[in-house]
Amino acid sequence: MVDSLTDGLKVRHLTMMGLGSAIGAGLFLGTGAGIAAAGPAVLLSYAIAGFLVILVMRMLGEMAAASPSSGSFSTYAEMAFGRTAGFVTGWLYWFTLVMVMGAEMTGAAAFMGAWFGVDPWIPALVAMVVFAAINLAKVSNFGEFEFWFAAIKVTVIIGFLVVGTLLVFGLLPGSAPVGAANFTGLGGFAPNGVSGIAAGLLVVAFAFGGIEIVTIAAAESKDPALSVGRAVRSVVWRISVFYLGSILVITLLLPWNRLDEAQSAAESPFTLVLQQANLSGVVGFMEAVIVLSLLSAFNAQIYATSRMMYSLALREGRRGPLARVDASGVPRAALLVSVFFGFVAVLLNYLDLDGLLTFLLNAVGASLLAIWAVTVASQLRLRRRLEAAGPLPVRMWAFPYLSWVALALLVGLTVLMLTDASSRRQVLATLAVLVLLTVVGLITGRRRAAAR
C-alpha cells in the first residue's frame, strides 16, 4: 500500500532523518546518568539496547520495504491483528511524539531565551511557527532541512570521536595516554555488578527511539523498497558506532563515579571531554549543539505526527480534511492539528500542572516498548503473507528465531521496569493510556461498522 503522498524524499534524506532523530539531546545530556548507574559496563547496557533496536528496525524495514505506508507499524499492526490494533498503535505513537515535542521545545526555548534575554515562550513560538511553515512546504524541502540538521550533529559526533581518541592515546599537546585507570580502576569494569548494568539499561533503553521515522518517510521516497533497505542498514550500523564509540571514549577519559544526568551543557560528559583538549568556547558550542538536536528532533516529529494522523484518517475510509493532501502532496490539515497539539504540550510544560504533566510524561516513558512489541508481533504474523506476495527486498535475519529473541528482550525489559519504582509508574501510566485507546478504538470501530 503506497499512500497518495509525493515521492520527494531520497535515500540520503531517509538516512539522515533516522540519524537525526536518534542523536538527540538525550545523548548529550543523559549519557552521564547511564554511566553513573553501571560504570563503564554501561557499554553492555547500550549494546543490549542497540541489539534490540537493530532487530526491531530490521523487522520494520522488512515490512516497510514490502508494503510502504506512512502509517508504518500502525498499518502493519492493522494488517496483522485488525483495525483496533492499528488504531491503538498509531494514536499511541502520535500522543507520544506530541508530548515529546512539547518537552523538547520547552528545553530548546529555555536555552534560546537565555541567549537573547527574552522569555522562553517567545523563541518557542517563533520556532514552532518556522517549523510548521517548513513542514507545510513540499516534503523535499523538509527532507533538505532535516538532512542538514542531522549532518551537523553527525559531524559533531565524528569530531568528538576523533578528539576523544587522540586524548585517549595522548596525541594532543599537553595530553598523555590515559590507560585503563578510569575504565577498570574505580571498582572494576562493572562496579555495580549485574544490577548496575540492569539499571543502566533502564536509562539507555530508549536512547535509540526516533529511528522508526525512516519507515514512516519511506512512503514518500522515489523507490520505497530500495530506499528503506539502504536507509535501515545504514542507520543501524552508524548509530551503533556513534553511540558505543562515544560511550567508550567518555568512560576511558572520565571517572564514572563523578558523572550523572547533566542539567546543563556545562555538565555534559561531551563538554567535559572536549575541555580536556583545551578547546575554547566548548560550553557555548555544546549548548548550540543541544539546541540544534532538540530543534531537529522537533522538526522530524512534526513530520511523523502529521503522517501518522493522515494514515489513520485514510485507513478509516473517510474523505474529510485529515485524509487529504494539498497540491504539494502535504497532509495540511493533519499537520496543523499536530502542530496545534504541540502548542498545547508546550503550554502544559510551562504551566507544570501538578499531577497531569507528570502522568502524561510517564505515559510516554514506556510507550516505545509497546510500539516495538506490536511491531515484532506484526512481523511474526505477516512474514509468510508478505513472502507469498513476492520477493522481500529486506529480510529479517534467522526468522523466526531472532524475532522471538527480540520479543523476549522486550518482555524482559518490561519486567525490569516493573522492579524499579520510577519505571513502574511509566509502565502503569502507559498501560492506562493503552486501555483508554483500546476502548475508544472499539467504540469507534463499532460505529464505523454500524454506519456501513
Residue pairs with C-beta under 8 A, 6 or more apart in sequence:
1 67
1 68
1 69
1 75
2 68
2 69
2 219
2 224
3 69
3 70
3 71
3 219
3 310
3 311
3 314
4 314
4 325
5 70
5 139
5 219
5 220
5 307
5 310
5 325
5 329
5 331
6 138
6 139
6 140
6 220
6 325
6 328
6 329
7 220
7 221
7 222
8 138
8 139
8 140
8 143
8 220
8 329
9 139
9 140
9 143
9 217
9 220
9 221
9 222
9 227
10 143
10 221
10 222
10 227
11 221
11 226
11 227
11 230
11 231
12 147
13 140
13 143
13 144
13 146
13 147
13 217
13 221
14 214
14 217
14 218
14 221
14 227
14 228
14 230
14 231
15 214
15 230
15 231
15 234
15 235
15 238
16 146
16 147
16 150
16 151
16 154
17 143
17 146
17 147
17 150
17 213
17 214
17 217
17 300
18 210
18 211
18 213
18 214
18 231
18 232
18 235
18 239
19 150
19 153
19 154
19 211
19 235
19 238
19 239
19 242
20 146
20 149
20 150
20 153
20 210
20 296
20 297
20 300
21 209
21 210
21 211
21 213
21 296
21 297
21 300
21 301
22 207
22 208
22 209
22 210
22 211
22 235
22 239
23 150
23 153
23 154
23 157
23 239
23 242
23 293
24 104
24 210
24 293
24 294
24 296
24 297
25 104
25 107
25 290
25 293
25 294
25 297
26 206
26 207
27 207
27 243
27 246
27 293
28 262
28 265
28 268
28 270
28 286
28 289
28 290
28 293
29 261
29 262
29 263
29 265
29 268
29 290
30 203
30 207
30 261
30 262
31 246
31 247
31 250
31 262
31 268
31 269
31 270
32 259
32 260
32 261
32 262
32 267
32 268
32 269
33 203
33 260
33 261
34 42
34 45
34 46
34 200
34 203
34 204
34 247
35 42
35 200
35 247
35 250
35 251
35 254
35 256
35 259
35 269
36 256
36 257
36 259
36 260
36 261
37 45
37 192
37 196
37 199
37 200
37 202
37 203
38 44
38 45
38 190
38 192
38 196
38 197
38 199
38 200
38 201
39 186
39 187
39 188
39 189
39 190
39 191
39 192
39 196
39 251
39 256
39 257
40 182
40 183
40 184
40 189
40 190
40 251
40 256
41 189
41 190
41 191
41 192
41 196
41 197
41 200
42 197
42 200
42 204
42 247
42 251
42 256
43 244
43 247
43 248
43 251
44 190
44 197
44 200
45 197
45 198
45 200
45 201
45 203
45 204
46 200
46 204
46 207
46 243
46 244
46 247
47 244
48 201
48 409
49 201
49 204
49 205
49 207
49 208
50 208
50 239
50 240
50 243
50 244
51 409
52 205
52 372
52 406
52 409
52 410
52 413
53 208
53 211
53 236
53 239
54 236
54 240
55 376
55 396
55 402
55 403
55 405
55 406
55 409
56 372
56 375
56 376
56 406
57 211
57 212
57 214
57 232
57 235
57 236
58 232
58 236
58 394
58 396
58 397
59 375
59 376
59 379
59 396
59 403
59 406
60 72
60 73
60 76
60 212
60 215
60 232
60 375
60 379
61 214
61 215
61 228
61 229
61 231
61 232
61 233
61 394
62 379
62 383
62 386
62 392
62 394
62 395
62 396
63 73
63 76
63 215
63 378
63 379
63 382
63 386
64 72
64 214
64 215
64 218
64 224
64 228
64 232
64 394
65 218
65 224
65 225
65 228
65 229
65 392
65 393
65 394
66 225
66 386
66 389
66 390
66 392
66 393
66 394
67 75
67 76
67 79
67 386
68 215
68 218
68 219
68 221
68 224
68 225
68 228
69 75
69 76
69 219
69 311
70 216
70 219
70 220
70 307
70 308
70 310
70 311
71 78
71 86
71 90
71 216
71 307
71 308
71 311
71 312
71 314
71 315
72 212
72 215
72 216
72 218
72 308
72 311
73 89
73 93
73 212
73 215
73 371
73 374
73 375
73 378
74 86
74 87
74 89
74 90
74 93
74 308
74 311
74 312
75 86
75 311
75 315
76 375
76 378
76 379
76 382
77 85
77 86
77 88
77 89
77 90
77 374
77 375
77 377
77 378
78 85
78 86
78 87
78 315
79 86
79 378
79 382
79 385
80 377
80 378
80 381
80 382
81 377
81 378
81 381
83 315
83 441
83 445
84 438
84 441
84 442
84 445
85 374
86 312
86 315
87 312
87 437
87 440
87 441
87 444
87 445
88 434
88 437
88 438
88 441
89 370
89 371
89 374
90 308
90 311
90 312
91 312
91 437
91 440
91 441
92 367
92 370
92 371
92 433
92 434
92 437
93 304
93 308
93 367
93 371
94 305
94 308
94 309
94 312
94 338
95 363
95 364
95 367
95 433
96 363
96 364
96 367
96 368
96 371
97 301
97 304
97 305
97 308
98 301
98 305
98 338
98 341
98 342
98 344
98 345
99 345
99 360
99 361
99 363
99 364
100 297
100 301
100 364
101 298
101 301
101 302
101 305
101 342
101 345
101 346
102 342
102 344
102 345
102 346
102 347
102 348
102 349
103 345
103 349
103 361
104 294
104 295
104 297
104 298
104 301
105 124
105 127
105 128
105 294
105 298
105 342
105 345
105 346
105 349
106 120
106 124
106 346
106 349
106 350
107 290
107 294
108 123
108 124
108 127
108 291
108 294
108 295
108 298
109 120
109 121
109 122
109 123
109 124
109 127
109 346
110 120
111 265
111 287
111 290
111 291
112 120
112 123
112 127
112 291
113 119
113 120
113 122
113 123
115 287
116 123
120 350
121 350
124 346
127 295
127 298
128 339
128 342
128 343
128 346
131 295
131 298
131 299
131 302
132 302
132 335
132 336
132 339
134 141
134 142
134 145
134 299
135 142
135 299
135 302
135 303
135 306
135 330
135 335
135 339
136 330
136 332
136 335
137 328
137 330
138 328
138 329
138 330
139 220
139 328
139 329
139 330
142 299
142 303
143 217
145 299
146 296
146 299
146 300
146 303
149 292
149 295
149 296
149 299
150 296
152 289
152 292
153 289
153 292
153 293
153 296
154 238
154 242
156 289
157 242
157 246
160 246
160 249
160 270
160 273
160 274
161 242
161 245
161 246
161 249
163 172
163 273
163 274
163 277
163 279
164 246
164 249
164 250
164 252
164 253
164 273
165 249
166 172
166 175
166 277
167 175
167 178
167 249
167 253
167 273
167 276
167 277
168 177
168 178
168 249
168 252
168 253
169 177
170 176
170 177
170 178
172 277
173 278
174 278
175 276
175 277
178 252
178 253
180 252
182 251
182 252
182 253
182 254
182 255
182 256
183 189
183 251
183 252
186 255
186 256
186 257
187 257
190 196
190 197
191 256
191 257
192 199
198 416
199 420
201 413
201 416
202 416
202 417
202 420
202 423
205 369
205 413
206 365
206 368
207 243
208 239
208 243
209 368
210 297
210 300
211 235
211 239
212 371
213 300
213 303
213 304
214 228
214 231
214 232
214 235
215 228
215 232
216 303
216 304
216 307
216 308
217 303
217 307
218 224
218 227
218 228
218 231
219 307
220 307
220 329
221 227
221 228
225 393
225 394
226 393
228 393
228 394
229 393
229 394
232 394
246 270
249 273
250 259
250 269
250 270
250 273
253 273
253 276
254 269
254 272
254 273
259 269
262 268
262 269
265 271
265 283
265 284
265 286
265 287
265 290
266 283
266 286
268 286
268 290
270 286
271 282
271 283
271 286
274 282
274 285
274 286
275 282
279 285
302 335
302 338
302 339
302 342
305 338
305 342
306 330
306 331
306 334
306 335
306 337
306 338
307 331
307 334
309 322
309 331
309 334
309 337
309 338
310 322
310 323
310 325
310 331
310 334
313 320
313 322
313 323
313 334
314 323
316 323
316 448
317 448
320 333
321 332
321 333
322 331
322 333
322 334
322 337
323 331
324 331
324 332
324 333
325 331
325 332
326 332
348 356
348 357
348 360
349 357
351 357
359 429
360 429
362 425
362 426
362 428
362 429
362 430
363 426
363 429
363 430
363 432
363 433
364 426
364 430
365 423
365 425
365 426
365 427
365 429
365 430
366 414
366 417
366 423
366 426
366 427
366 429
366 430
367 430
367 433
369 410
369 413
369 414
369 417
369 427
369 430
370 430
370 434
372 406
372 410
373 407
373 410
373 411
376 403
376 406
376 407
376 410
377 407
379 396
379 403
380 400
380 403
380 404
380 407
383 396
383 399
383 400
383 403
386 392
396 402
396 403
414 427
416 423
417 423
417 424
417 426
417 427
418 424
418 427
